[in-house]
Amino acid sequence: MKRRLLDLLGCPQCRQALDLSVTHEEGDEIMEGELACPGCQRKFPIVGAIPRFVEKQNYADSFGL
Ligand SMILES: [Zn+2]
């Protein structure tokens, strides 16, 4: 994801602005990292330059249905 996207993203849970921590960056593209919400303490990984807003728990629940 582009770093400037951070301005557009908010926590899907409580709409707070997210804190970004980058572990791997290529040019202006953030490849790996984490978005953290200071409001509800949720964390969202950035994997393959895509922020993942679905929690692992939800994947498991979906498979169970
Ligand atoms: Zn939040």
N, CA, C, O and the ligand as a Tripos MOL2 file, in Angstrom:
@<TRIPOS>MOLECULE
protein
  261   259    66     0     0
PROTEIN
NO_CHARGES

@<TRIPOS>ATOM
      1 N           0.8390   -1.1980    0.0000 N.3       1 MET1
      2 CA          0.0000    0.0000    0.0000 C.3       1 MET1
      3 C           0.8760    1.2490    0.0000 C.2       1 MET1
      4 O           2.0060    1.2310    0.4880 O.2       1 MET1
      5 N           0.3510    2.3050   -0.5400 N.am      2 LYS2
      6 CA          1.0710    3.5710   -0.5100 C.3       2 LYS2
      7 C           0.9550    4.2050    0.8740 C.2       2 LYS2
      8 O          -0.0680    4.0950    1.5490 O.2       2 LYS2
      9 N           2.0240    4.8620    1.2670 N.am      3 ARG3
     10 CA          2.0360    5.4900    2.5760 C.3       3 ARG3
     11 C           0.9180    6.5440    2.7230 C.2       3 ARG3
     12 O           0.3600    6.7240    3.8060 O.2       3 ARG3
     13 N           0.6070    7.2330    1.6130 N.am      4 ARG4
     14 CA         -0.4180    8.2800    1.6880 C.3       4 ARG4
     15 C          -1.8130    7.7090    1.9160 C.2       4 ARG4
     16 O          -2.7220    8.4300    2.3270 O.2       4 ARG4
     17 N          -1.9830    6.4120    1.6520 N.am      5 LEU5
     18 CA         -3.2740    5.7620    1.9060 C.3       5 LEU5
     19 C          -3.6430    5.8040    3.3860 C.2       5 LEU5
     20 O          -4.8130    5.7290    3.7590 O.2       5 LEU5
     21 N          -2.6260    5.9240    4.2000 N.am      6 LEU6
     22 CA         -2.8520    5.9540    5.6430 C.3       6 LEU6
     23 C          -3.8220    7.0790    6.0270 C.2       6 LEU6
     24 O          -4.6050    6.9450    6.9670 O.2       6 LEU6
     25 N          -3.7550    8.1930    5.2790 N.am      7 ASP7
     26 CA         -4.6490    9.3180    5.5650 C.3       7 ASP7
     27 C          -6.1120    8.9490    5.3210 C.2       7 ASP7
     28 O          -7.0140    9.5160    5.9380 O.2       7 ASP7
     29 N          -6.3370    7.9980    4.4210 N.am      8 LEU8
     30 CA         -7.6990    7.6230    4.0410 C.3       8 LEU8
     31 C          -8.2380    6.4780    4.8840 C.2       8 LEU8
     32 O          -9.4490    6.2940    5.0090 O.2       8 LEU8
     33 N          -7.3120    5.7100    5.4620 N.am      9 LEU9
     34 CA         -7.7340    4.5310    6.2100 C.3       9 LEU9
     35 C          -8.0800    4.8990    7.6380 C.2       9 LEU9
     36 O          -7.4520    5.7670    8.2440 O.2       9 LEU9
     37 N          -9.0760    4.2340    8.1590 N.am     10 GLY10
     38 CA         -9.3900    4.3620    9.5690 C.3      10 GLY10
     39 C          -9.6900    2.9930   10.1170 C.2      10 GLY10
     40 O          -9.8950    2.0430    9.3610 O.2      10 GLY10
     41 N          -9.7180    2.8870   11.4150 N.am     11 CYS11
     42 CA        -10.0570    1.6130   12.0370 C.3      11 CYS11
     43 C         -11.4770    1.2270   11.6500 C.2      11 CYS11
     44 O         -12.3980    2.0190   11.8540 O.2      11 CYS11
     45 N         -11.6840    0.0340   11.0990 N.am     12 PRO12
     46 CA        -13.0380   -0.3790   10.7340 C.3      12 PRO12
     47 C         -13.9480   -0.5590   11.9460 C.2      12 PRO12
     48 O         -15.1730   -0.5840   11.8220 O.2      12 PRO12
     49 N         -13.3360   -0.6810   13.1030 N.am     13 GLN13
     50 CA        -14.1030   -0.8990   14.3200 C.3      13 GLN13
     51 C         -14.5610    0.4140   14.9520 C.2      13 GLN13
     52 O         -15.7360    0.5750   15.2820 O.2      13 GLN13
     53 N         -13.6210    1.3550   15.1180 N.am     14 CYS14
     54 CA        -13.9540    2.5670   15.8720 C.3      14 CYS14
     55 C         -13.6020    3.8510   15.1230 C.2      14 CYS14
     56 O         -13.7550    4.9440   15.6670 O.2      14 CYS14
     57 N         -13.1280    3.7270   13.8680 N.am     15 ARG15
     58 CA        -12.9230    4.8860   12.9870 C.3      15 ARG15
     59 C         -11.7730    5.7850   13.4020 C.2      15 ARG15
     60 O         -11.6440    6.8920   12.8790 O.2      15 ARG15
     61 N         -10.9480    5.3460   14.3130 N.am     16 GLN16
     62 CA         -9.7880    6.1440   14.6880 C.3      16 GLN16
     63 C          -8.7340    6.0670   13.5890 C.2      16 GLN16
     64 O          -8.7020    5.1180   12.8050 O.2      16 GLN16
     65 N          -7.8720    7.0840   13.5470 N.am     17 ALA17
     66 CA         -6.7210    7.0260   12.6440 C.3      17 ALA17
     67 C          -5.7740    5.9380   13.1200 C.2      17 ALA17
     68 O          -5.6280    5.7080   14.3210 O.2      17 ALA17
     69 N          -5.1310    5.2700   12.1720 N.am     18 LEU18
     70 CA         -4.2890    4.1210   12.5090 C.3      18 LEU18
     71 C          -2.8190    4.5150   12.5470 C.2      18 LEU18
     72 O          -2.3710    5.3770   11.7890 O.2      18 LEU18
     73 N          -2.0840    3.8760   13.4330 N.am     19 ASP19
     74 CA         -0.6330    4.0360   13.4870 C.3      19 ASP19
     75 C           0.0130    3.0030   12.5760 C.2      19 ASP19
     76 O          -0.3640    1.8310   12.5810 O.2      19 ASP19
     77 N           0.9800    3.4480   11.8010 N.am     20 LEU20
     78 CA          1.6480    2.5580   10.8560 C.3      20 LEU20
     79 C           3.0360    2.2050   11.3520 C.2      20 LEU20
     80 O           3.8030    3.0790   11.7550 O.2      20 LEU20
     81 N           3.3590    0.9100   11.3200 N.am     21 SER21
     82 CA          4.7520    0.5010   11.5330 C.3      21 SER21
     83 C           5.1500   -0.3650   10.3450 C.2      21 SER21
     84 O           4.4530   -1.3170    9.9960 O.2      21 SER21
     85 N           6.2570   -0.0300    9.7380 N.am     22 VAL22
     86 CA          6.7010   -0.6690    8.4990 C.3      22 VAL22
     87 C           7.8590   -1.6030    8.7960 C.2      22 VAL22
     88 O           8.8170   -1.2220    9.4690 O.2      22 VAL22
     89 N           7.7710   -2.8200    8.2950 N.am     23 THR23
     90 CA          8.9050   -3.7430    8.4250 C.3      23 THR23
     91 C           9.6230   -3.9160    7.0890 C.2      23 THR23
     92 O          10.8120   -4.2350    7.0620 O.2      23 THR23
     93 N           8.9000   -3.7040    5.9670 N.am     24 HIS24
     94 CA          9.5490   -3.8080    4.6560 C.3      24 HIS24
     95 C           8.8790   -2.8490    3.6820 C.2      24 HIS24
     96 O           7.6570   -2.8340    3.5390 O.2      24 HIS24
     97 N           9.7070   -2.0480    3.0140 N.am     25 GLU25
     98 CA          9.1970   -1.0070    2.1290 C.3      25 GLU25
     99 C           9.9920   -1.0600    0.8270 C.2      25 GLU25
    100 O          11.2090   -1.2400    0.8430 O.2      25 GLU25
    101 N           9.2970   -0.9010   -0.3010 N.am     26 GLU26
    102 CA          9.9870   -0.8360   -1.5920 C.3      26 GLU26
    103 C           9.5360    0.4280   -2.2910 C.2      26 GLU26
    104 O           8.3760    0.5440   -2.6850 O.2      26 GLU26
    105 N          10.4570    1.3880   -2.4510 N.am     27 GLY27
    106 CA         10.0810    2.6850   -3.0100 C.3      27 GLY27
    107 C           9.0900    3.3560   -2.0750 C.2      27 GLY27
    108 O           9.3650    3.5010   -0.8840 O.2      27 GLY27
    109 N           7.9380    3.7690   -2.6000 N.am     28 ASP28
    110 CA          6.9130    4.3680   -1.7320 C.3      28 ASP28
    111 C           5.8090    3.3610   -1.4220 C.2      28 ASP28
    112 O           4.7260    3.7240   -0.9630 O.2      28 ASP28
    113 N           6.1060    2.0910   -1.6820 N.am     29 GLU29
    114 CA          5.1250    1.0320   -1.4310 C.3      29 GLU29
    115 C           5.4910    0.2880   -0.1550 C.2      29 GLU29
    116 O           6.6040   -0.2170   -0.0080 O.2      29 GLU29
    117 N           4.5260    0.2310    0.7710 N.am     30 ILE30
    118 CA          4.7520   -0.5270    2.0040 C.3      30 ILE30
    119 C           4.3530   -1.9700    1.7470 C.2      30 ILE30
    120 O           3.1850   -2.2700    1.5010 O.2      30 ILE30
    121 N           5.3340   -2.8570    1.8060 N.am     31 MET31
    122 CA          5.1010   -4.2630    1.4610 C.3      31 MET31
    123 C           4.6550   -5.0730    2.6750 C.2      31 MET31
    124 O           3.7250   -5.8750    2.5940 O.2      31 MET31
    125 N           5.3250   -4.8520    3.7880 N.am     32 GLU32
    126 CA          5.0190   -5.6040    5.0060 C.3      32 GLU32
    127 C           5.0270   -4.6440    6.1870 C.2      32 GLU32
    128 O           5.8780   -3.7600    6.2750 O.2      32 GLU32
    129 N           4.1000   -4.8210    7.0680 N.am     33 GLY33
    130 CA          4.0670   -3.9770    8.2460 C.3      33 GLY33
    131 C           2.7950   -4.2300    9.0380 C.2      33 GLY33
    132 O           2.1930   -5.3010    8.9720 O.2      33 GLY33
    133 N           2.4120   -3.2170    9.7810 N.am     34 GLU34
    134 CA          1.2590   -3.3870   10.6480 C.3      34 GLU34
    135 C           0.5920   -2.0360   10.8820 C.2      34 GLU34
    136 O           1.2540   -1.0160   11.0750 O.2      34 GLU34
    137 N          -0.7230   -2.0610   10.8580 N.am     35 LEU35
    138 CA         -1.5080   -0.8920   11.2360 C.3      35 LEU35
    139 C          -2.0870   -1.1730   12.6120 C.2      35 LEU35
    140 O          -2.6700   -2.2320   12.8460 O.2      35 LEU35
    141 N          -1.9250   -0.2280   13.5160 N.am     36 ALA36
    142 CA         -2.4210   -0.4190   14.8710 C.3      36 ALA36
    143 C          -3.3880    0.7010   15.2160 C.2      36 ALA36
    144 O          -3.1360    1.8670   14.9110 O.2      36 ALA36
    145 N          -4.4890    0.3430   15.8500 N.am     37 CYS37
    146 CA         -5.4770    1.3350   16.2620 C.3      37 CYS37
    147 C          -5.2190    1.7270   17.7140 C.2      37 CYS37
    148 O          -5.2330    0.8720   18.5990 O.2      37 CYS37
    149 N          -4.9830    3.0180   17.9640 N.am     38 PRO38
    150 CA         -4.7640    3.4590   19.3520 C.3      38 PRO38
    151 C          -6.0570    3.4580   20.1580 C.2      38 PRO38
    152 O          -6.0210    3.5150   21.3880 O.2      38 PRO38
    153 N          -7.1990    3.3940   19.4730 N.am     39 GLY39
    154 CA         -8.4900    3.4460   20.1610 C.3      39 GLY39
    155 C          -8.8830    2.1150   20.7690 C.2      39 GLY39
    156 O          -9.1280    2.0250   21.9730 O.2      39 GLY39
    157 N          -8.9460    1.0640   19.9300 N.am     40 CYS40
    158 CA         -9.4400   -0.2350   20.4100 C.3      40 CYS40
    159 C          -8.3270   -1.2760   20.4660 C.2      40 CYS40
    160 O          -8.5900   -2.4450   20.7460 O.2      40 CYS40
    161 N          -7.0740   -0.8610   20.2010 N.am     41 GLN41
    162 CA         -5.9020   -1.7450   20.3330 C.3      41 GLN41
    163 C          -5.8740   -2.8560   19.2830 C.2      41 GLN41
    164 O          -5.0730   -3.7830   19.3960 O.2      41 GLN41
    165 N          -6.7220   -2.7790   18.2780 N.am     42 ARG42
    166 CA         -6.6700   -3.8020   17.2290 C.3      42 ARG42
    167 C          -5.4420   -3.5820   16.3520 C.2      42 ARG42
    168 O          -4.9560   -2.4610   16.2040 O.2      42 ARG42
    169 N          -4.9570   -4.6720   15.7790 N.am     43 LYS43
    170 CA         -3.8160   -4.6010   14.8790 C.3      43 LYS43
    171 C          -4.1590   -5.2990   13.5720 C.2      43 LYS43
    172 O          -4.7730   -6.3650   13.5480 O.2      43 LYS43
    173 N          -3.7390   -4.6590   12.4900 N.am     44 PHE44
    174 CA         -4.0520   -5.1770   11.1640 C.3      44 PHE44
    175 C          -2.7580   -5.3230   10.3840 C.2      44 PHE44
    176 O          -2.0690   -4.3310   10.1420 O.2      44 PHE44
    177 N          -2.4180   -6.5350    9.9880 N.am     45 PRO45
    178 CA         -1.1530   -6.7430    9.2600 C.3      45 PRO45
    179 C          -1.2340   -6.2370    7.8330 C.2      45 PRO45
    180 O          -2.2990   -6.2570    7.2160 O.2      45 PRO45
    181 N          -0.1150   -5.7890    7.3180 N.am     46 ILE46
    182 CA          0.0290   -5.4870    5.8960 C.3      46 ILE46
    183 C           0.8800   -6.6090    5.3070 C.2      46 ILE46
    184 O           2.0520   -6.7550    5.6550 O.2      46 ILE46
    185 N           0.2920   -7.3920    4.4220 N.am     47 VAL47
    186 CA          0.9750   -8.5480    3.8380 C.3      47 VAL47
    187 C           0.9110   -8.4230    2.3190 C.2      47 VAL47
    188 O          -0.1690   -8.2620    1.7500 O.2      47 VAL47
    189 N           2.0730   -8.4990    1.6630 N.am     48 GLY48
    190 CA          2.1000   -8.3800    0.2130 C.3      48 GLY48
    191 C           1.5410   -7.0590   -0.2620 C.2      48 GLY48
    192 O           0.8800   -6.9960   -1.2980 O.2      48 GLY48
    193 N           1.8040   -5.9870    0.4970 N.am     49 ALA49
    194 CA          1.3950   -4.6180    0.1840 C.3      49 ALA49
    195 C          -0.1150   -4.3930    0.3310 C.2      49 ALA49
    196 O          -0.6250   -3.3440   -0.0610 O.2      49 ALA49
    197 N          -0.8310   -5.3750    0.8940 N.am     50 ILE50
    198 CA         -2.2750   -5.2370    1.0930 C.3      50 ILE50
    199 C          -2.5920   -5.2330    2.5810 C.2      50 ILE50
    200 O          -2.2410   -6.1800    3.2860 O.2      50 ILE50
    201 N          -3.2540   -4.1780    3.0780 N.am     51 PRO51
    202 CA         -3.6760   -4.2040    4.4810 C.3      51 PRO51
    203 C          -4.8290   -5.1930    4.6780 C.2      51 PRO51
    204 O          -5.8150   -5.1780    3.9410 O.2      51 PRO51
    205 N          -4.6800   -6.0420    5.6770 N.am     52 ARG52
    206 CA         -5.6830   -7.0870    5.9350 C.3      52 ARG52
    207 C          -6.5400   -6.6680    7.1170 C.2      52 ARG52
    208 O          -6.0840   -6.6490    8.2600 O.2      52 ARG52
    209 N          -7.7890   -6.3330    6.8230 N.am     53 PHE53
    210 CA         -8.6690   -5.8430    7.8840 C.3      53 PHE53
    211 C          -9.5810   -6.9370    8.4340 C.2      53 PHE53
    212 O         -10.3860   -6.6920    9.3320 O.2      53 PHE53
    213 N          -9.4470   -8.1370    7.8890 N.am     54 VAL54
    214 CA        -10.2310   -9.2550    8.4160 C.3      54 VAL54
    215 C          -9.3720  -10.0040    9.4200 C.2      54 VAL54
    216 O          -8.2500  -10.4140    9.1220 O.2      54 VAL54
    217 N          -9.9170  -10.1730   10.6040 N.am     55 GLU55
    218 CA         -9.1490  -10.8520   11.6400 C.3      55 GLU55
    219 C          -9.1280  -12.3500   11.4000 C.2      55 GLU55
    220 O         -10.0490  -12.9240   10.8170 O.2      55 GLU55
    221 N          -8.0520  -12.9660   11.8660 N.am     56 LYS56
    222 CA         -7.8860  -14.4020   11.6810 C.3      56 LYS56
    223 C          -9.0630  -15.1720   12.2650 C.2      56 LYS56
    224 O          -9.4990  -16.1770   11.7030 O.2      56 LYS56
    225 N          -9.5630  -14.7050   13.3710 N.am     57 GLN57
    226 CA        -10.6800  -15.3690   14.0280 C.3      57 GLN57
    227 C         -11.8930  -15.4500   13.0950 C.2      57 GLN57
    228 O         -12.6140  -16.4480   13.0830 O.2      57 GLN57
    229 N         -12.1080  -14.3800   12.3130 N.am     58 ASN58
    230 CA        -13.2570  -14.3510   11.4100 C.3      58 ASN58
    231 C         -13.1250  -15.3720   10.2920 C.2      58 ASN58
    232 O         -14.1150  -15.9710    9.8720 O.2      58 ASN58
    233 N         -11.9000  -15.5730    9.8070 N.am     59 TYR59
    234 CA        -11.6790  -16.5940    8.7910 C.3      59 TYR59
    235 C         -12.1360  -17.9470    9.3390 C.2      59 TYR59
    236 O         -12.8620  -18.6860    8.6750 O.2      59 TYR59
    237 N         -11.7020  -18.2540   10.5510 N.am     60 ALA60
    238 CA        -12.0150  -19.5350   11.1660 C.3      60 ALA60
    239 C         -13.5300  -19.6860   11.3230 C.2      60 ALA60
    240 O         -14.0810  -20.7560   11.0620 O.2      60 ALA60
    241 N         -14.1980  -18.6170   11.7470 N.am     61 ASP61
    242 CA        -15.6420  -18.6760   11.9160 C.3      61 ASP61
    243 C         -16.3290  -18.9580   10.5860 C.2      61 ASP61
    244 O         -17.2780  -19.7410   10.5320 O.2      61 ASP61
    245 N         -15.8530  -18.3200    9.5030 N.am     62 SER62
    246 CA        -16.4740  -18.4910    8.2050 C.3      62 SER62
    247 C         -16.3540  -19.9350    7.7390 C.2      62 SER62
    248 O         -17.2910  -20.5010    7.1770 O.2      62 SER62
    249 N         -15.1700  -20.5270    7.9850 N.am     63 PHE63
    250 CA        -14.9730  -21.9090    7.5750 C.3      63 PHE63
    251 C         -15.9290  -22.8320    8.3410 C.2      63 PHE63
    252 O         -16.3400  -23.8740    7.8310 O.2      63 PHE63
    253 N         -16.2700  -22.4410    9.5490 N.am     64 GLY64
    254 CA        -17.1290  -23.2870   10.3700 C.3      64 GLY64
    255 C         -18.5810  -23.3080    9.9010 C.2      64 GLY64
    256 O         -19.3300  -24.2280   10.2290 O.2      64 GLY64
    257 N         -18.9760  -22.2970    9.1380 N.am     65 LEU65
    258 CA        -20.3830  -22.2160    8.7340 C.3      65 LEU65
    259 C         -20.7440  -23.2040    7.6280 C.2      65 LEU65
    260 O         -21.8930  -23.2470    7.1890 O.2      65 LEU65
    261 ZN        -10.1440    0.9080   16.5840 Zn       66 ZN66
@<TRIPOS>BOND
     1     1     2 1
     2     2     3 1
     3     3     4 2
     4     3     5 am
     5     5     6 1
     6     6     7 1
     7     7     8 2
     8     7     9 am
     9     9    10 1
    10    10    11 1
    11    11    12 2
    12    11    13 am
    13    13    14 1
    14    14    15 1
    15    15    16 2
    16    15    17 am
    17    17    18 1
    18    18    19 1
    19    19    20 2
    20    19    21 am
    21    21    22 1
    22    22    23 1
    23    23    24 2
    24    23    25 am
    25    25    26 1
    26    26    27 1
    27    27    28 2
    28    27    29 am
    29    29    30 1
    30    30    31 1
    31    31    32 2
    32    31    33 am
    33    33    34 1
    34    34    35 1
    35    35    36 2
    36    35    37 am
    37    37    38 1
    38    38    39 1
    39    39    40 2
    40    39    41 am
    41    41    42 1
    42    42    43 1
    43    43    44 2
    44    43    45 am
    45    45    46 1
    46    46    47 1
    47    47    48 2
    48    47    49 am
    49    49    50 1
    50    50    51 1
    51    51    52 2
    52    51    53 am
    53    53    54 1
    54    54    55 1
    55    55    56 2
    56    55    57 am
    57    57    58 1
    58    58    59 1
    59    59    60 2
    60    59    61 am
    61    61    62 1
    62    62    63 1
    63    63    64 2
    64    63    65 am
    65    65    66 1
    66    66    67 1
    67    67    68 2
    68    67    69 am
    69    69    70 1
    70    70    71 1
    71    71    72 2
    72    71    73 am
    73    73    74 1
    74    74    75 1
    75    75    76 2
    76    75    77 am
    77    77    78 1
    78    78    79 1
    79    79    80 2
    80    79    81 am
    81    81    82 1
    82    82    83 1
    83    83    84 2
    84    83    85 am
    85    85    86 1
    86    86    87 1
    87    87    88 2
    88    87    89 am
    89    89    90 1
    90    90    91 1
    91    91    92 2
    92    91    93 am
    93    93    94 1
    94    94    95 1
    95    95    96 2
    96    95    97 am
    97    97    98 1
    98    98    99 1
    99    99   100 2
   100    99   101 am
   101   101   102 1
   102   102   103 1
   103   103   104 2
   104   103   105 am
   105   105   106 1
   106   106   107 1
   107   107   108 2
   108   107   109 am
   109   109   110 1
   110   110   111 1
   111   111   112 2
   112   111   113 am
   113   113   114 1
   114   114   115 1
   115   115   116 2
   116   115   117 am
   117   117   118 1
   118   118   119 1
   119   119   120 2
   120   119   121 am
   121   121   122 1
   122   122   123 1
   123   123   124 2
   124   123   125 am
   125   125   126 1
   126   126   127 1
   127   127   128 2
   128   127   129 am
   129   129   130 1
   130   130   131 1
   131   131   132 2
   132   131   133 am
   133   133   134 1
   134   134   135 1
   135   135   136 2
   136   135   137 am
   137   137   138 1
   138   138   139 1
   139   139   140 2
   140   139   141 am
   141   141   142 1
   142   142   143 1
   143   143   144 2
   144   143   145 am
   145   145   146 1
   146   146   147 1
   147   147   148 2
   148   147   149 am
   149   149   150 1
   150   150   151 1
   151   151   152 2
   152   151   153 am
   153   153   154 1
   154   154   155 1
   155   155   156 2
   156   155   157 am
   157   157   158 1
   158   158   159 1
   159   159   160 2
   160   159   161 am
   161   161   162 1
   162   162   163 1
   163   163   164 2
   164   163   165 am
   165   165   166 1
   166   166   167 1
   167   167   168 2
   168   167   169 am
   169   169   170 1
   170   170   171 1
   171   171   172 2
   172   171   173 am
   173   173   174 1
   174   174   175 1
   175   175   176 2
   176   175   177 am
   177   177   178 1
   178   178   179 1
   179   179   180 2
   180   179   181 am
   181   181   182 1
   182   182   183 1
   183   183   184 2
   184   183   185 am
   185   185   186 1
   186   186   187 1
   187   187   188 2
   188   187   189 am
   189   189   190 1
   190   190   191 1
   191   191   192 2
   192   191   193 am
   193   193   194 1
   194   194   195 1
   195   195   196 2
   196   195   197 am
   197   197   198 1
   198   198   199 1
   199   199   200 2
   200   199   201 am
   201   201   202 1
   202   202   203 1
   203   203   204 2
   204   203   205 am
   205   205   206 1
   206   206   207 1
   207   207   208 2
   208   207   209 am
   209   209   210 1
   210   210   211 1
   211   211   212 2
   212   211   213 am
   213   213   214 1
   214   214   215 1
   215   215   216 2
   216   215   217 am
   217   217   218 1
   218   218   219 1
   219   219   220 2
   220   219   221 am
   221   221   222 1
   222   222   223 1
   223   223   224 2
   224   223   225 am
   225   225   226 1
   226   226   227 1
   227   227   228 2
   228   227   229 am
   229   229   230 1
   230   230   231 1
   231   231   232 2
   232   231   233 am
   233   233   234 1
   234   234   235 1
   235   235   236 2
   236   235   237 am
   237   237   238 1
   238   238   239 1
   239   239   240 2
   240   239   241 am
   241   241   242 1
   242   242   243 1
   243   243   244 2
   244   243   245 am
   245   245   246 1
   246   246   247 1
   247   247   248 2
   248   247   249 am
   249   249   250 1
   250   250   251 1
   251   251   252 2
   252   251   253 am
   253   253   254 1
   254   254   255 1
   255   255   256 2
   256   255   257 am
   257   257   258 1
   258   258   259 1
   259   259   260 2
@<TRIPOS>SUBSTRUCTURE
     1 MET1         2 RESIDUE 1 A MET
     2 LYS2         6 RESIDUE 1 A LYS
     3 ARG3        10 RESIDUE 1 A ARG
     4 ARG4        14 RESIDUE 1 A ARG
     5 LEU5        18 RESIDUE 1 A LEU
     6 LEU6        22 RESIDUE 1 A LEU
     7 ASP7        26 RESIDUE 1 A ASP
     8 LEU8        30 RESIDUE 1 A LEU
     9 LEU9        34 RESIDUE 1 A LEU
    10 GLY10       38 RESIDUE 1 A GLY
    11 CYS11       42 RESIDUE 1 A CYS
    12 PRO12       46 RESIDUE 1 A PRO
    13 GLN13       50 RESIDUE 1 A GLN
    14 CYS14       54 RESIDUE 1 A CYS
    15 ARG15       58 RESIDUE 1 A ARG
    16 GLN16       62 RESIDUE 1 A GLN
    17 ALA17       66 RESIDUE 1 A ALA
    18 LEU18       70 RESIDUE 1 A LEU
    19 ASP19       74 RESIDUE 1 A ASP
    20 LEU20       78 RESIDUE 1 A LEU
    21 SER21       82 RESIDUE 1 A SER
    22 VAL22       86 RESIDUE 1 A VAL
    23 THR23       90 RESIDUE 1 A THR
    24 HIS24       94 RESIDUE 1 A HIS
    25 GLU25       98 RESIDUE 1 A GLU
    26 GLU26      102 RESIDUE 1 A GLU
    27 GLY27      106 RESIDUE 1 A GLY
    28 ASP28      110 RESIDUE 1 A ASP
    29 GLU29      114 RESIDUE 1 A GLU
    30 ILE30      118 RESIDUE 1 A ILE
    31 MET31      122 RESIDUE 1 A MET
    32 GLU32      126 RESIDUE 1 A GLU
    33 GLY33      130 RESIDUE 1 A GLY
    34 GLU34      134 RESIDUE 1 A GLU
    35 LEU35      138 RESIDUE 1 A LEU
    36 ALA36      142 RESIDUE 1 A ALA
    37 CYS37      146 RESIDUE 1 A CYS
    38 PRO38      150 RESIDUE 1 A PRO
    39 GLY39      154 RESIDUE 1 A GLY
    40 CYS40      158 RESIDUE 1 A CYS
    41 GLN41      162 RESIDUE 1 A GLN
    42 ARG42      166 RESIDUE 1 A ARG
    43 LYS43      170 RESIDUE 1 A LYS
    44 PHE44      174 RESIDUE 1 A PHE
    45 PRO45      178 RESIDUE 1 A PRO
    46 ILE46      182 RESIDUE 1 A ILE
    47 VAL47      186 RESIDUE 1 A VAL
    48 GLY48      190 RESIDUE 1 A GLY
    49 ALA49      194 RESIDUE 1 A ALA
    50 ILE50      198 RESIDUE 1 A ILE
    51 PRO51      202 RESIDUE 1 A PRO
    52 ARG52      206 RESIDUE 1 A ARG
    53 PHE53      210 RESIDUE 1 A PHE
    54 VAL54      214 RESIDUE 1 A VAL
    55 GLU55      218 RESIDUE 1 A GLU
    56 LYS56      222 RESIDUE 1 A LYS
    57 GLN57      226 RESIDUE 1 A GLN
    58 ASN58      230 RESIDUE 1 A ASN
    59 TYR59      234 RESIDUE 1 A TYR
    60 ALA60      238 RESIDUE 1 A ALA
    61 ASP61      242 RESIDUE 1 A ASP
    62 SER62      246 RESIDUE 1 A SER
    63 PHE63      250 RESIDUE 1 A PHE
    64 GLY64      254 RESIDUE 1 A GLY
    65 LEU65      258 RESIDUE 1 A LEU
    66 ZN66       261 GROUP 0 **** ****
